[in-house]
Amino acid sequence: MWPACTSSEVDPPAAPAGNAANLNFTLKDMHGAEVNLASFRGRPIILNFWATWCTPCKAEIPALVELVERYKREQLTVLGVSVDDAPEDLKKFAAEYKMNYPVLIGLGQDKLQETYDAVLMIPVTWFIRPDGTVHRKQQGPASKEWFEAQVKAMLERTERP
């Protein structure tokens, strides 16, 4: 496991499981198209905050790419929010890492980063159920197996009556 990329030493706050996720944000993707987070309501979402210079962030990307493929039928949506990279850099990076999910521009989106605790530490990953509630928040890196376990738990929770 790798240390997280941080701007200061802090203990991560407890995950707000069960609370409604604030999806009232519109960002541009790396191609300039507007993406409204609320448009993904009704689908399980992984919202991953990262940067191209962050080694632990880069290590998580292959797992996220694999999850998109594996859970396509369940409409799992992965959204990668780059906290401080320019679109031209993201296009090259996304091609190199074969990112098969939307890469969004987080640069200048201070309110979004504050809302999702992605100011002091990355990677930060949120698992949001189709009903818009938070399943889990992870600050710092996680393994492919851990990510998959969270997706399975989120989908299982969603399917219960």
N, C-alpha and C positions, 0 to 999 in steps of 0.2 A: 504494500500500500504506500502511496506517496503522500507527502504533506500537501495541504491545500495551499493555493496561491492566495496570500493574504496581504492586506495593506497595514494591518496591525494585529496584535495578538488579542483575540477575544474568545470567550466561550460562546459557542453558538446557542441561540435561544431555543427553547423547546419547540418541537413541531406543533403547528396549530391544527392537528387532525380534526376533521369534522366541521371546521369553519368554512364559510363560503369563500371561494377564491375570487379576487377582484379581477375580472376579465374585461373590464371597461378601459382597455388600452388599444390604440391603433399605432402600429409601427410600420416602417417600410422594410421590405425584405432586401436582400443584397442586390436585386435587380431593379429596385425602385418601386415595386408594387406595394400598395397599402394592404396591410394584413390586420384585421380586427380580431383580437383574441376571443371575443364573445362569439364569433362565428363558428368556433369549434365546440361550443357548448353542446352537449349531447354525445360527445365522444370522450373516451379516456385520453387524457393529455399528460405528456411529460414536458414540462417547461424547464429547460436547462440553460443556465446562465454560465457563460464561459468566455475565453479569449484565446486567440491564436498563439499567444506567447506562453500560455499556462500549460506546463507539462502534464499535470494531472487531468486537466480538461481534455487535452488531446488524447490521452489514454482512454477516456470514456467514450469517445466518438464511435469506435468500431462496435461497441456494445449497443449503442443507440441505433446505429445503422441496421444492425441485425434484428433488433426488436421491431423496427418499422416493418421489415419483411415478414418476420415471424407472426406478428399480430395484425396483419393487414385486414384479415376477415373481421376482426373485432374493431376495426377503424381506429386503432391506436394512433394518436397524433403526437409526434415529437416536434417541438418547436425549439430551435437553438437560438438563444439571444446572446449575441456577441456584445460584451459590455463596452468595448472601446476600440473596435477595429473599423477601418474604412471599408466601404463596399468593394472597392477594387481588390483589396487584400483578401477579403472574404471569398470572392469568386475563385481566386487561385487556390486558396486553402480548401474550400469545399470540393473543388474538383480533385485535388490531391487525395483527400480523405474519403472521396466517393459518398459525400453526405447526400442522402436520399430524403431529406426532410427540409422544411423551410428554415432558412438561416435569416434571422431578423437583426436589424440594426438597433442596438441598445445605446449607442453613443448619443448623448444628449437626452436620454430618457430617464432623468434622475428620479422622477416620481415612481416609475415602474420599478427601477432598481431598489428604491427604498421600500416599496410595498412588498417586494419579494426577497428582502434581506440579502441583496446581491451587491452591496456597497463595499463591505469590508473584506469579504472572502468569496472566492470562486474556486471550484465550481459550486454552484447551488442548484439543486434540482428539486422541482415540485412535481408531485403526482396528484393530478386532479381528476376526480371521478366525473362520469358523464353528467351527473346532476349538479356539477359545479362546486362540489365540496372538496376540501383538501383531504387526500388520503394520507400523504406523508410529505415531509420536507427533509432533504438531506443536504447538509452543509459539509463540503469537503468531498473528496473522491470516493467512488464506490466501485465494486467489481461488477463484471458482467452478470455473475450469478445473483448478486444482491439486487441489481436492477430488475432482472427477470422475476425474482421472487416478489418484488414490489408490484410489478405489473400483474402477476397472477393473483396476488392478494387483492389488488384494486378491482380486477375483473370479477373475482369471486364475490367480493362485497357488493358489486354492482348487480350481479345476477340474483342475489337473494331477494325474497319477497319483502 
